[in-house]
């Protein structure tokens, strides 16, 4: 499914795909995880394995 989506979408975890262009901000959690807060105020936890991909897309 991921291959059929435009390049604006990334896998956040096994069960979540997000449009990183609709990202409002990232929230660092105390346990080392990261939550992506989207423009519509939905929280999506980013898998530790997917953080690198998100940072590359954001240019961080």
URDA-V384521 format. One record per residue. RES is the residue in one letter. PHI is phi in whole degrees, -180 to 180 (* if undefined). OMEGA is omega in degrees with one decimal (* if undefined). Layout:
res=RES phi=PHI omega=OMEGA
res=RES phi=PHI omega=OMEGA
This chain:
res=X phi=* omega=-177.9
res=X phi=-57 omega=-178.5
res=X phi=-68 omega=-179.5
res=X phi=-86 omega=-178.6
res=X phi=-89 omega=175.3
res=X phi=-63 omega=-176.1
res=X phi=-69 omega=177.6
res=X phi=-74 omega=-176.8
res=X phi=-101 omega=176.4
res=X phi=-133 omega=175.3
res=X phi=-77 omega=176.6
res=X phi=-91 omega=177.4
res=X phi=-163 omega=178.8
res=X phi=-62 omega=-173.8
res=X phi=-110 omega=-177.1
res=X phi=-139 omega=174.1
res=X phi=-122 omega=-179.9
res=X phi=-126 omega=172.1
res=X phi=-91 omega=-174.1
res=X phi=-68 omega=176.5
res=X phi=-75 omega=177.2
res=X phi=-98 omega=-179.6
res=X phi=-76 omega=177.5
res=X phi=-87 omega=176.9
res=X phi=-163 omega=177.0
res=X phi=-108 omega=179.0
res=X phi=-122 omega=176.4
res=X phi=-81 omega=178.7
res=X phi=-98 omega=-177.3
res=X phi=-63 omega=-177.5
res=X phi=-86 omega=177.6
res=X phi=94 omega=177.9
res=X phi=-82 omega=178.8
res=X phi=-126 omega=172.1
res=X phi=-105 omega=173.5
res=X phi=-97 omega=177.4
res=X phi=-102 omega=-177.6
res=X phi=-86 omega=-179.1
res=X phi=-59 omega=179.0
res=X phi=-89 omega=174.4
res=X phi=71 omega=175.2
res=X phi=-85 omega=176.3
res=X phi=-94 omega=176.5
res=X phi=-130 omega=178.6
res=X phi=-77 omega=179.4
res=X phi=-91 omega=177.8
res=X phi=-64 omega=179.3
res=X phi=-59 omega=179.5
res=X phi=-73 omega=-176.4
res=X phi=-101 omega=-178.3
res=X phi=-61 omega=-179.1
res=X phi=-60 omega=178.9
res=X phi=-62 omega=179.0
res=X phi=-64 omega=179.2
res=X phi=-62 omega=178.0
res=X phi=-64 omega=178.8
res=X phi=-64 omega=-178.6
res=X phi=-84 omega=-179.6
res=X phi=77 omega=179.7
res=X phi=-100 omega=*
